[in-house]
Amino acid sequence: MSTIDKIIEEINSLRPIPKVAHRVLAIVDDPNSSASDLAEVVMYDQSLTANVLRICNSPFYALPRKIDSIDQAVAYLGMGKIAEMVLMKMGADYLKAEHKGYDLREGDLWMHAVSSAVIAKEICELKKVRNQQLIFTAALLKDIGKVILHRYVGEMFDQIFTLVEKEQVTFREAEKKVIGIDHAELGARVAKKWQFSAKMVHIIGNHHLNGSWSEEDIETAIVYLADTICMMMGLGVGCDGLAYRFHNKVVRTLQISDVDIQGIMAGFGQRLHEVEELMGMC
């Protein structure tokens, strides 16, 4: 069996995401759905309900009163934020582990995922971008391909790193040349297997802007920029580190200034302890 065949087989054996996550996403995307629809789905999962309430009452949200029910949580925070909590709980189950091939200790990939999602949301709010739920979810799960690929990267690391150094290619390009598939492409395959939307599959597969990115594709640009900012800040960075290209056209397209980026980094740095607490609750 070829390496690619083995990898594809691992996709098929990867634990599917919980049905409740799909239902929550569907409710949030449906303009005819209500807060009570979302509350009803979440409250029937006792473990998820307890987790959401813990997060609601964390310093990250700093609510003026204690939240005792999912109905209250939705009323105070809105459907979008409750959906984010559900997705973070789901993401933690896949991303928290150690991923040795990328030199990521336990929790590193999870730190990078949550940080990327939070920063992507901040960029959305700064630029008043729609589709925030899509962007948050894509930023959170963009590196899901590493969960499978890290074993193969570990086995072939010397070949990959030699290509990065000698041929000045990106880490993703070196993965593709040596293994036959890169973590972004593999992540897109996982997202498709999980029956995410075509747009979600596209963003995950192109989050390094490795495809033919167009300036109209704002969602992918934001996920890319959030990922880059996290790497610049050293948040959950592995051996691939900054071995990727910086695309200046993204900041021009998004009309993000250096001052904006510095402000995002400074603001996130001040909230890092709260984000770490949030991660520990998932």
DOFIMAR-663830 format. One record per residue (C-alpha): residue number from 1; residue in one letter; x, y, z. Coordinates in nm, 2 decimals. Last residue first. Layout:
<recs>
REC     n   res        x        y        z
REC   NUM     A        X        Y        Z
...
</recs>
This chain:
<recs>
REC     n   res        x        y        z
REC   282     C    -1.27     2.25     2.66
REC   281     M    -1.22     2.42     2.99
REC   280     G    -0.84     2.43     2.96
REC   279     M    -0.86     2.63     2.64
REC   278     L    -1.07     2.90     2.81
REC   277     E    -0.81     2.93     3.08
REC   276     E    -0.54     2.97     2.82
REC   275     V    -0.75     3.24     2.65
REC   274     E    -0.79     3.42     2.97
REC   273     H    -0.41     3.41     3.03
REC   272     L    -0.36     3.54     2.67
REC   271     R    -0.59     3.84     2.71
REC   270     Q    -0.31     4.10     2.73
REC   269     G    -0.12     3.93     2.44
REC   268     F    -0.44     3.93     2.24
REC   267     G    -0.47     4.30     2.27
REC   266     A    -0.11     4.36     2.18
REC   265     M    -0.12     4.13     1.88
REC   264     I    -0.44     4.29     1.75
REC   263     G    -0.31     4.64     1.81
REC   262     Q     0.02     4.55     1.63
REC   261     I    -0.18     4.42     1.34
REC   260     D    -0.40     4.73     1.32
REC   259     V    -0.09     4.96     1.34
REC   258     D     0.07     4.77     1.06
REC   257     S    -0.24     4.85     0.86
REC   256     I    -0.52     4.61     0.75
REC   255     Q    -0.69     4.72     0.43
REC   254     L    -0.82     4.36     0.38
REC   253     T    -0.69     4.36     0.02
REC   252     R    -0.37     4.54     0.11
REC   251     V    -0.31     4.31     0.41
REC   250     V    -0.36     4.01     0.18
REC   249     K    -0.15     4.15    -0.11
REC   248     N     0.15     4.13     0.13
REC   247     H     0.16     3.75     0.11
REC   246     F     0.40     3.62     0.37
REC   245     R     0.55     3.29     0.25
REC   244     Y     0.58     2.99     0.48
REC   243     A     0.86     2.84     0.69
REC   242     L     0.75     3.06     0.98
REC   241     G     0.73     2.77     1.22
REC   240     D     0.74     2.44     1.04
REC   239     C     0.90     2.29     1.35
REC   238     G     0.61     2.37     1.57
REC   237     V     0.43     2.70     1.67
REC   236     G     0.16     2.69     1.94
REC   235     L     0.15     3.07     1.97
REC   234     G     0.49     3.21     1.86
REC   233     M     0.36     3.56     1.82
REC   232     M     0.46     3.57     1.45
REC   231     M     0.31     3.23     1.40
REC   230     C    -0.02     3.35     1.56
REC   229     I    -0.02     3.65     1.33
REC   228     T     0.03     3.42     1.03
REC   227     D    -0.26     3.20     1.12
REC   226     A    -0.48     3.51     1.17
REC   225     L    -0.37     3.64     0.83
REC   224     Y    -0.45     3.31     0.65
REC   223     V    -0.79     3.28     0.82
REC   222     I    -0.86     3.64     0.71
REC   221     A    -0.75     3.58     0.35
REC   220     T    -0.96     3.27     0.33
REC   219     E    -1.27     3.46     0.43
REC   218     I    -1.20     3.75     0.20
REC   217     D    -1.20     3.55    -0.12
REC   216     E    -1.27     3.85    -0.35
REC   215     E    -0.90     3.92    -0.38
REC   214     S    -0.86     3.58    -0.55
REC   213     W    -0.64     3.30    -0.43
REC   212     S    -0.52     3.05    -0.69
REC   211     G    -0.40     2.78    -0.45
REC   210     N    -0.14     2.78    -0.18
REC   209     L    -0.29     3.07     0.00
REC   208     H    -0.17     2.91     0.33
REC   207     H    -0.53     2.86     0.43
REC   206     N    -0.61     2.70     0.10
REC   205     G    -0.74     2.36     0.19
REC   204     I    -0.90     2.48     0.51
REC   203     I    -1.07     2.77     0.32
REC   202     H    -1.19     2.55     0.03
REC   201     V    -1.34     2.28     0.26
REC   200     M    -1.52     2.55     0.46
REC   199     K    -1.66     2.70     0.13
REC   198     A    -1.78     2.36     0.02
REC   197     S    -1.97     2.32     0.34
REC   196     F    -1.86     2.06     0.60
REC   195     Q    -1.95     1.70     0.53
REC   194     W    -1.71     1.54     0.78
REC   193     K    -1.54     1.37     0.48
REC   192     K    -1.51     1.71     0.31
REC   191     A    -1.35     1.85     0.62
REC   190     V    -1.11     1.56     0.63
REC   189     R    -1.02     1.60     0.26
REC   188     A    -0.96     1.98     0.32
REC   187     G    -0.73     1.89     0.61
REC   186     L    -0.53     1.66     0.38
REC   185     E    -0.49     1.95     0.13
REC   184     A    -0.38     2.18     0.41
REC   183     H    -0.15     1.92     0.57
REC   182     D     0.04     1.85     0.24
REC   181     I     0.01     1.55     0.01
REC   180     G     0.27     1.34    -0.19
REC   179     I     0.50     1.28     0.11
REC   178     V     0.82     1.44    -0.02
REC   177     K     0.70     1.70    -0.27
REC   176     K     0.37     1.78    -0.09
REC   175     E     0.54     1.82     0.25
REC   174     A     0.81     2.04     0.09
REC   173     E     0.54     2.26    -0.06
REC   172     R     0.38     2.29     0.29
REC   171     F     0.71     2.37     0.45
REC   170     T     0.77     2.65     0.20
REC   169     V     1.03     2.62    -0.07
REC   168     Q     1.37     2.78    -0.05
REC   167     E     1.53     2.50    -0.25
REC   166     K     1.82     2.42    -0.01
REC   165     E     1.66     2.50     0.33
REC   164     V     1.30     2.39     0.27
REC   163     L     1.40     2.09     0.07
REC   162     T     1.65     1.98     0.33
REC   161     F     1.37     2.02     0.60
REC   160     I     1.14     1.79     0.41
REC   159     Q     1.40     1.52     0.35
REC   158     D     1.51     1.53     0.72
REC   157     F     1.15     1.52     0.84
REC   156     M     1.05     1.21     0.65
REC   155     E     0.94     0.99     0.94
REC   154     G     0.83     1.28     1.15
REC   153     V     0.63     1.43     0.86
REC   152     Y     0.46     1.09     0.82
REC   151     R     0.35     1.08     1.18
REC   150     H     0.24     1.44     1.17
REC   149     L     0.01     1.38     0.87
REC   148     I    -0.29     1.26     1.06
REC   147     V    -0.34     1.53     1.32
REC   146     K    -0.17     1.77     1.09
REC   145     G    -0.47     1.76     0.85
REC   144     I    -0.68     1.93     1.12
REC   143     D    -0.47     2.24     1.07
REC   142     K    -0.75     2.47     0.95
REC   141     L    -0.99     2.35     1.22
REC   140     L    -1.01     2.66     1.44
REC   139     A    -0.95     2.91     1.16
REC   138     A    -1.22     2.74     0.95
REC   137     T    -1.47     2.75     1.25
REC   136     F    -1.41     3.12     1.32
REC   135     I    -1.43     3.21     0.95
REC   134     L    -1.76     3.02     0.90
REC   133     Q    -1.91     3.18     1.21
REC   132     Q    -1.79     3.53     1.11
REC   131     N    -1.97     3.50     0.77
REC   130     R    -1.99     3.88     0.76
REC   129     V    -1.69     4.12     0.78
REC   128     K    -1.70     4.44     0.98
REC   127     K    -1.33     4.51     0.93
REC   126     L    -1.24     4.52     1.30
REC   125     E    -1.51     4.26     1.39
REC   124     C    -1.38     4.01     1.13
REC   123     I    -1.02     4.08     1.23
REC   122     E    -1.11     4.00     1.60
REC   121     K    -1.29     3.68     1.49
REC   120     A    -0.97     3.57     1.30
REC   119     I    -0.77     3.65     1.62
REC   118     V    -1.00     3.42     1.83
REC   117     A    -0.99     3.14     1.57
REC   116     S    -0.61     3.16     1.53
REC   115     S    -0.56     3.16     1.91
REC   114     V    -0.79     2.86     1.94
REC   113     A    -0.61     2.66     1.68
REC   112     H    -0.25     2.76     1.78
REC   111     M    -0.32     2.67     2.14
REC   110     W    -0.48     2.34     2.03
REC   109     L    -0.17     2.26     1.82
REC   108     D     0.05     2.33     2.13
REC   107     G    -0.17     2.14     2.38
REC   106     E     0.05     1.83     2.40
REC   105     R     0.39     1.92     2.25
REC   104     L     0.42     2.01     1.88
REC   103     D     0.75     1.90     1.72
REC   102     Y     0.57     1.88     1.39
REC   101     G     0.62     1.50     1.37
REC   100     K     0.56     1.48     1.74
REC    99     H     0.19     1.58     1.74
REC    98     E     0.10     1.58     2.11
REC    97     A    -0.28     1.57     2.18
REC    96     K    -0.51     1.87     2.21
REC    95     L    -0.62     1.89     1.85
REC    94     Y    -0.88     1.61     1.80
REC    93     D    -1.10     1.62     2.11
REC    92     A    -1.02     1.99     2.15
REC    91     G    -1.19     2.06     1.82
REC    90     M    -1.53     1.93     1.94
REC    89     K    -1.52     2.14     2.26
REC    88     M    -1.42     2.44     2.05
REC    87     L    -1.71     2.38     1.81
REC    86     V    -1.96     2.38     2.10
REC    85     M    -1.81     2.70     2.24
REC    84     E    -1.82     2.87     1.90
REC    83     A    -2.19     2.77     1.86
REC    82     I    -2.26     2.94     2.19
REC    81     K    -2.08     3.25     2.06
REC    80     G    -2.29     3.26     1.74
REC    79     M    -2.62     3.20     1.91
REC    78     G    -2.60     3.51     2.14
REC    77     L    -2.40     3.58     2.45
REC    76     Y    -2.65     3.69     2.71
REC    75     A    -2.97     3.53     2.57
REC    74     V    -2.79     3.22     2.45
REC    73     A    -2.63     3.16     2.79
REC    72     Q    -2.96     3.23     2.98
REC    71     D    -3.13     2.96     2.77
REC    70     I    -2.83     2.73     2.83
REC    69     S    -2.88     2.76     3.20
REC    68     D    -2.71     2.89     3.52
REC    67     I    -2.52     3.19     3.40
REC    66     K    -2.36     3.38     3.68
REC    65     R    -2.39     3.76     3.65
REC    64     P    -2.20     4.06     3.50
REC    63     L    -2.04     3.84     3.23
REC    62     A    -1.66     3.84     3.21
REC    61     Y    -1.64     3.65     2.88
REC    60     F    -1.28     3.53     2.91
REC    59     P    -1.31     3.54     3.29
REC    58     S    -1.51     3.21     3.27
REC    57     N    -1.88     3.18     3.35
REC    56     C    -1.98     3.12     2.99
REC    55     I    -1.70     2.86     2.96
REC    54     R    -1.83     2.66     3.25
REC    53     L    -2.19     2.69     3.12
REC    52     V    -2.08     2.55     2.78
REC    51     N    -1.89     2.26     2.94
REC    50     A    -2.19     2.16     3.16
REC    49     T    -2.42     2.17     2.86
REC    48     L    -2.18     1.97     2.65
REC    47     S    -2.16     1.70     2.91
REC    46     Q    -2.54     1.69     2.95
REC    45     D    -2.62     1.68     2.58
REC    44     Y    -3.00     1.75     2.56
REC    43     M    -2.93     2.11     2.65
REC    42     V    -2.73     2.18     2.34
REC    41     V    -3.01     2.10     2.08
REC    40     E    -3.28     2.27     2.28
REC    39     A    -3.07     2.58     2.33
REC    38     L    -3.01     2.61     1.96
REC    37     D    -3.38     2.59     1.87
REC    36     S    -3.46     2.83     2.16
REC    35     A    -3.23     3.09     2.01
REC    34     S    -3.43     3.08     1.69
REC    33     S    -3.39     2.94     1.34
REC    32     N    -3.53     3.11     1.03
REC    31     P    -3.20     3.26     0.92
REC    30     D    -3.05     2.91     0.92
REC    29     D    -2.67     2.92     0.94
REC    28     V    -2.67     2.91     1.32
REC    27     I    -2.91     2.62     1.32
REC    26     A    -2.71     2.42     1.07
REC    25     L    -2.39     2.48     1.26
REC    24     V    -2.55     2.36     1.58
REC    23     R    -2.69     2.05     1.41
REC    22     H    -2.35     1.96     1.26
REC    21     A    -2.19     2.00     1.61
REC    20     V    -2.46     1.79     1.77
REC    19     K    -2.39     1.50     1.53
REC    18     P    -2.05     1.46     1.69
REC    17     I    -1.75     1.48     1.45
REC    16     P    -1.65     1.15     1.29
REC    15     R    -1.35     0.95     1.44
REC    14     L    -1.08     0.92     1.18
REC    13     S    -1.09     0.57     1.01
REC    12     N    -1.17     0.71     0.67
REC    11     I    -0.90     0.98     0.70
REC    10     E    -0.66     0.71     0.81
REC     9     E    -0.73     0.51     0.49
REC     8     I    -0.65     0.82     0.29
REC     7     I    -0.31     0.84     0.46
REC     6     K    -0.23     0.47     0.40
REC     5     D    -0.33     0.51     0.03
REC     4     I    -0.10     0.82     0.00
REC     3     T     0.19     0.62     0.15
REC     2     S     0.14     0.34    -0.10
REC     1     M     0.00     0.00     0.00
</recs>
